[in-house]
Amino acid sequence: MEKIENILKKRILFLDGAMGTMIQEYNLQEEDYRGEKFANYESSLKGNNDLLSITQPKIIEDIHTAYLEAGADIIETNTFNANSISQSDFGLEKYVFDIKFLISKNC
């Protein structure tokens, strides 16, 4: 595969847009964020978009596919808040590695 530096000498590359905006289009509810893995979790998980990489990987894949079909050359991972500080808001610090690993495994 041609290196990005070489491609940039020939043309402009397009990076995909905002994941959060695309996720909002799905009008997800609490149970959507929970999925099966976190169905009985004690805290609210709604709004934890990074968790969708585990609980709703098809949605994340569909968003990435939509950006590629629209002409994006580079897509970002769904890991903006996949860090222990952000995930502590949901009590999910111990799942940061899982969120990041699943993303890198599926890319």
C-alpha positions, -999 to +999 in steps of 0.1 A: +000+000+000+013+034-009+024+056+020+003+085+030+032+109+024+034+098-012-003+101-018-003+136-003+022+147-029-004+139-055-037+149-040-056+161-010-069+133+013-103+136+030-108+128+066-143+117+077-165+139+098-178+139+133-187+105+148-210+120+174-231+137+148-236+105+129-244+085+161-271+111+170-289+102+137-297+068+152-317+083+181-303+056+205-319+049+238-304+037+271-308+000+262-290+006+228-259+018+247-261-012+271-264-040+246-263-075+260-230-071+277-241-042+300-278-050+302-278-051+340-252-024+345-260-002+376-253+032+360-267+050+330-247+045+299-266+067+274-243+091+256-212+069+260-206+068+222-173+050+226-190+021+243-210+015+211-178+000+197-186-030+220-224-029+223-233-018+187-204-025+165-226-027+134-237+009+139-200+020+141-192+000+110-221+015+091-210+050+099-175+043+088-188+027+056-210+057+049-180+080+052-159+058+029-188+057+004-190+095+005-154+097-005-134+098+027-098+085+024-092+083+061-116+073+088-112+079+125-118+054+153-147+057+177-123+063+206-126+101+214-135+093+250-118+059+253-097+069+283-100+062+320-109+098+329-138+100+305-150+065+311-150+071+349-181+092+344-198+059+336-178+037+360-163+019+330-125+027+334-117-010+333-132-013+298-110+013+281-087-014+267-116-034+254-130-003+236-097+004+220-088-032+212-121-039+195-117-009+174-082-017+163-092-054+157-121-045+135-103-018+114 
